[in-house]
């Protein structure tokens, strides 16, 4: 079982790029490997890029980063981000397995297992959080 501390260590390359005043938030764990892969590719183009925000919106990844106006890597940089955002539409945000957009109150990309609300709750219970997971937290993830 992974813990929040393990995840923060694993995701440090990305978290370190977010300015402290912006808040260091990440989407659900299922996209971690994809985000680390994207970070490595972007860093190869521009080692000092800044990440302003990474989140899930309408079921897909949103990755807002900048390299500065004088850089000639904008086109390749933006293309890599766009490819990752498109890839996120096929990866379960809970576990990283192949997934698809699922209807409901919120648009989610989920695998066949995590489309079941009870399976999502069990997944949340397997993840150590900084405090007890409330019913409100669980309902927000459904």
Steps between C-alpha positions, in 0.01 A plus 500: 500500500631844413480781747459871449863548607618239246302676231639842590853360475425331167337815362764742635634584151157640412408646839833686514412682176184654650570833673422482873245779480297308240429196718646160424199294396485198271210311344422143605774239513413317179676754280826514698710295256369698203579828680854387585555398137371838382721683749811314376421587138429866580813529713708364211374793291517760773650393837373806687138499388245608761179313572215728600226243541422137429146375547212296371221688326200341331674162533823598327842626599575873498869590523588869511873568465727767362849528354541874445440710192854487364508122466471336159363177649139618532359293216659171610434578867131568441466196273627271778248647743218461249594135438495425876166675541355289218653182646331571834161435339594131488663449843307430820560792735473266799751228409670571165348206312325549165179695553228690322273796564212404724169683528359621827495813711869562426684398185761245601746280315481164675590139434235228517583431865487859626179587320336331801460760779577235765831416326593870500426519871718193566780659296479815711508291817820333374673836466641648817394863527614777729183452704194281504307492176156646560179396330507841326846421356374166371188651346711767326691223321189322369 
